[in-house]
Each structure stands twice: as C-alpha cells, then as structure tokens.
Amino acid sequence: MGLQQGSAITCPLCLTAGAEPYAEDQTRRYLRCPRCRLVFVTSDQHLSPEAEKAIYDHHQNSPDDHNYRKFLSRLTKPLTKLIAPQSQGLDFGCGPGPTLSVMMAEQGYQMSVYDLYYADDPQVLKGQYDFIASTEVVEHLASPRQELNRLWAILRPGGYLGLMTKLVTDHSGFAAWHYKNDPTHISFFSKATFHYLAKAWSASVEFIGSDVIILRK
C-alpha cells in the first residue's frame, strides 16, 4: 500500500485541502494537515460503528478501579483548581463505566454525561456548562471539527474544556508510537493543533504533563 498524494483530501478539523502523506504501517496510511498539523486517517480506513463499539465493549473501566481514578486525576486535579464549587460540568465520551463524572460529583460538582454509544441523550448537548471534560476521546473523532465546535458552543464564557489525549511529538517517533496502532484511533493532535484551535476560538491553552490540555473560553 503505497502512500498516496493527498492533494484532494480535506482536513477533518480545519477543512484545509492538500493533506500531506505522513506515515504508513501494515494496516493504515496517515496524512497530516499542512495548516493545523492534525494527523489523521481517511474515512475509508475507519471502522464501522458496530466494530468500533465491539472494541469499546471490552473496556473494563469503573469508579471502583483505583488505578483508573488515578489516571483520570491527571485531568480532574488541575480542573478543580480552576472551576468554582458547584459548577456544572459535562463528561463527554464517558464510556460504558462513567468514572470522571463520579469523581467530580464526589467533590460537589453538578455533572452530566454523554457518550455516543452508552449515554446518547441529545438533550445533554443542548445544555450550557461551566466546564467540559473529555478523556481519551478526541483521538476517536471522525469529524473533530463538528464535535469540538459543538462542545465549544455549549461551554459558557470563561468556562474550561479539559482534554486528555496523547500528543504527536515528531515524525521519527510516530512510526514506533503504540498509540496509533489502536484501530479506533483516527485523529492525532499535537501542540500545534491545539494552538490552532486556541487561535480559532480566541481561547487560551495550557498543556499539563504529556497528555492533558485545558482551553479556556
């Protein structure tokens, strides 16, 4: 499977044409947007919704898992330093065992949850929130522009969008990067990509550790 020129392919985040070949492995090819630097796989390489959900169904995350709570705390700890008590929050992409929402509710925050496969309540996405948390979700988005703009629209002015995702660092490391091998991972962000989003949204952006990103509206 040779790399194809991507001149006619549009970036799913910023809609810029001319995505450039970036890498390939035995199963997929990866393109990179010259504008926002999103690395992505084209829609013909996406799993069907049924195949995608079958993989998610094997996830065993739950509020009873101490290690999972510790993992999520990499986002919840910095978030709680920024948001006021009793703030209204949304856990977007909560999965089959919502846990971040439980952790935040235990600290007095008013939480809602949404997940395309496990908590698909459209009314939740019509609310307004002081903060939105989304852990290990954006790398699964087939239409990141649509989904992220939708989240930004329901975030109140001054609110925070907290994300957790592994970041593309450089081309040499991408080939050996385990993160790209998950077939449900189709959109790969870098610091440059989030700086693009921050500029597009007139937002501030902060990077915490290697995989936590917080944007303020």
C-alpha positions, 0 to 999 in steps of 0.5 A: 500500500503505497502512500498516496498524494493527498492533494484532494483530501480535506482536513477533518478539523480545519477543512484545509485541502492538500493533506500531506502523506505522513506515515504508513504501517501494515494496516493504515496510511496517515496524512497530516494537515499542512495548516493545523498539523492534525494527523489523521486517517481517511474515512475509508480506513475507519471502522464501522460503528458496530466494530468500533463499539465491539472494541469499546465493549471490552473496556473494563473501566469503573469508579471502583478501579483505583488505578483508573481514578488515578489516571483520570486525576491527571485531568480532574486535579488541575480542573478543580483548581480552576472551576468554582464549587458547584459548577456544572460540568459535562463528561463527554465520551464517558464510556460504558463505566462513567468514572470522571463524572463520579469523581467530580460529583464526589467533590460537589460538582453538578455533572452530566454525561454523554457518550455516543454509544452508552449515554446518547441523550441529545438533550445533554448537548443542548445544555450550557456548562461551566466546564467540559471534560473529555478523556481519551476521546478526541483521538476517536473523532471522525469529524473533530471539527463538528464535535469540538465546535459543538462542545465549544458552543455549549461551554459558557464564557470563561468556562474550561474544556479539559482534554486528555489525549496523547500528543504527536511529538515528531515524525521519527517517533510516530512510526514506533508510537503504540498509540496509533496502532489502536484501530479506533484511533483516527485523529492525532493532535499535537501542540500545534493543533491545539494552538490552532484551535486556541487561535480559532476560538480566541481561547487560551491553552495550557498543556499539563504533563504529556497528555492533558490540555485545558482551553479556556473560553 
